[in-house]
Amino acid sequence: MFILFYNKEKYYNIMTINIYPEDIVKRCLWDTYVYYIIGGSDKEAERVLKENKEVTISEQDSLVIGLLKVIETDNLIFKFNTYVIEILTNKSSKVNEYLLIRKKTFDSAIDKFLDKFPDYWVPSASYAKSLKELVEYVDNIKLEVEKLEIHKVVDKNVTYEFYNSATIKKLLKFNY
């Protein structure tokens, strides 16, 4: 929906998007929607999702939660891999000759991805199968990551643990 109005000097074009909460979950945006739009209330989020009534989101809110740049797919492993690559790209730093990511940062990011699919969501058959495969895939990635070499870096008498970003990328399987 577009609304056009005039304010003495400028025309303003305001876009709103109508979407069902279930579609927000399918696009892997539920956690950011709950945090930025609903305000972090789990009870309110559960109520909204269970009712599954169409909601209107402003263009600005859609931009904040990432709705304007997302493609819906039931290939959740692909979405997870893309998420991991984005985390590695944005959070890695060069230490000596390696590109490293903090162990704590990466471990919490992996756990956080599954928050995009709340326990109270009842998915369709195709999404249920894909979600089951995703959980198995994430568990396997966690096991493989635990086996990786940990690089320890000391900075101002504090020791930080890092993973090699390139090694993590090699663990991802894009042929799903």
Buried (B, 14 or more C-beta within 10 A) or exposed (E): EEEEEEEEEEEEEEEBBEBBBBBBBBBBBBBBBBBBBBEEEEEEBBEBBEEBEEBEBEBEBBEBBBBEEBEEEBEBBBBBBBBBBEBBEEBBEEBEEBBBBBBEEBBEBBEEBBEBBBEEBEBEEEBEEBBEBBEEBBEEBEEBBEEBEEBEBEEEEEEBEBBBBEBBBEBBEEEE
